[in-house]
Amino acid sequence: AARRLRPVCTVTYDRVAYLGKDQGNPIRLTFDRRAFGRRVNEPLIQMVTQGKPVINDDVIVEFKFLGTMPVLFKDVIEELKLIPRSGSKYRRCADAIQLPVAGNIVHG
């Protein structure tokens, strides 16, 4: 409230998550597909079934682990020929729905 933050968009996507352990530490692997986004003006707790595609045919893969990357994840990256890059579903949604963005401030 002090910063006057408010919802400007919502993103819904299909996620498949795998959980496990590597040398006693928790690990998690997620695949996000079929993301859609749209503008909102109030908190929205429901799936977006119609909206702008956010990730098109891409799949966002996230590796979560403590310490150094587990060999299992290195093998997955090599086997699937994954190319590491940064990504934000929010930023992709903002671009897809053409939210006016100035620096880190979204105007809508």
N, C-alpha and C positions, 0 to 999 in steps of 0.2 A: 504494500500500500504506500509506503514512504517513497518508493521509487516509481510509483504509478505504473507498474507492470500490468499487462493484461494479455489474455490469449489473442493471437493473431492468426494462427493456423493449427490444423490438426493433421496428423499422419497416421494411417493405419497400414499395417503390413503383416504378411504371413511370416512367422518365425519358427524355425526348427532349431531346438537347442539340445546339445549333448553335454552331459556332465560326467566327470570322472576324477581320477586322481593320478598324479604323476609324482613318484617318489614321496608319497604322503601328502602332497600339496594339491588343493583343489584346482581343477582346470575346467574350462567351459569353451565350447565351440558353437557359434550360432550362424545360421544362414537366414538372411532376410530377403524375401521376394515379394513381388506384386504389391508395391507400396503406392498408395493413393493419398493425396492431400487436398485440402481445401481451406478457404478462409473461414475463420470463426470470430465471433465478437464476445463470446462467453465460454466458460468451461464446458467442454463437450465430452461426455463419457459414453461414447458409442462408436462403433466401427464406421469408417468412411467407406461406403460401397460404391459411391460415385464421386468422381473428382478427377483431378489431373494426375496422370501417372508420374511418380516421383523417381523410380529407379528403372523404368522401362523393362528391358530384358536382362538387366544386370542382376547379379546376386551380391549382396553385401555379406561378407564373411568376417566374423570377429573372433579373434583368439584371445581368451582371457586366462591369465596365469600369473603366478607369483615368481619373482626372480627371473632366471634365464628361460628362454623359450624351450619347451619340451621337444625332444627329438620327434615325438609323434606329430606335433604340429609342423615341424620342419619337413617331415615326410609328406604330409598332406599338401603343403604349399608346393613342394616339388612335383608331386604326382598330379595335382590339378593345374599345374603351371600358373599359379596365382601371381598376380602382380600387385605388390603392396602399394597402397596409396591412401591418403586421408580422405575421409568422406563424412558428410553430415546429412542425415535424412531431413533435418530441419532446413538446412541451406538448400538442398535439392528441392524441397517443397516450396520454399520462398521463391526460388527461380521459376519453378513450374507454374505457380499461380501469380507470378509477377508482383510479389510484394515489393513496395518501394523500400529499399534498404539504403541507408546512408551510414557508412562505417559500421558500427555495431548496433546502430539504432534502427529499429523497424518502424516505419510510419504507416499507418493504415487507417 
